[in-house]
């Protein structure tokens, strides 16, 4: 199936891709044009059946950066996969499901359509005692955090934060927010409070994050595990950031969800093409698929062009 947004995505991928300290090839726009002319997905994985239990999935090896050609073929094939996985936990088991199979929003949702003079298409919702906290996050086109009354007839703007997810802690309501776009990636953890019963809600920054956050999971001890656009970090109960995984390979795979194993020893991350399994003890990452049949593949001509552009060792 041909992707109509291929030109923009391809250019964005080459412009934003992190070469981990290595020099970006001077002819990287050329490969964009070549791929645009001939690219098509040859994967029929979306027609295959699969076991949602991630324990039954297979690991996919990540080519090393020392072999740029193979690494870029792997990156492009995964980036243009039509499959994106979300992870969740049920009866103690970590499961994954294709995003296209998720019907409706499984989280709390108001019975009205949130609209303001500036925004429509709300992306995140959180019920509070006097109504709703609602995030509008349109990426580079703008964002805001709003309060709405229970019936939606009253509302006001709290802040310009780009809310990704709300969550609750012992300290109250918090959220991760931020944006990754065109080489820029910023984010933070914020606290949302209402000092007095009749006062307005207020948002304040708890801590800055090194990159934009994409998903969050909370351990029983209060430690936050935050999947960022370029790495994985933990935030302890004193709000100190510790990097668990540098140079994450998912910077163009758009992680969307995370969940801890029952024993809290592993963190699973849903994203395009793969589910990531990060061992919190060994600090090792594995990328998983139901079977190798689910891997997207580039046409051989495109593989050859990429390898020629970047070289293979």
Buried (B, 14 or more C-beta within 10 A) or exposed (E): EEBEEBEEBBBBBBEBBBEEEEEEBEEBEEBBEBBBEEBEBEBEBBEEEBEBEBEEBEEBEBBEBEBBBBBBBBBBBBBBBBBBBBBBBEEEEBBBBBEEEEEEEEEEEBEEEBBBEEBEEBBBBBBBEBBBBBBBBBEEEEBBBBBBBBEBEEBEBBBEBBBBBBBEBEEEBBBBBBBBBEEEBBBBBBBBEBEEEEEEBEBEEBBEBBBBBBBBBBBEEEBBBBBBBBBBBBBEEEEEBEEBBEEBBBBBBBBBBBBBBEEBEBBBBBBBBBBBBBEBEEEEBBBBBBEEEBBBBBBEEBBEBBBEBBEBE
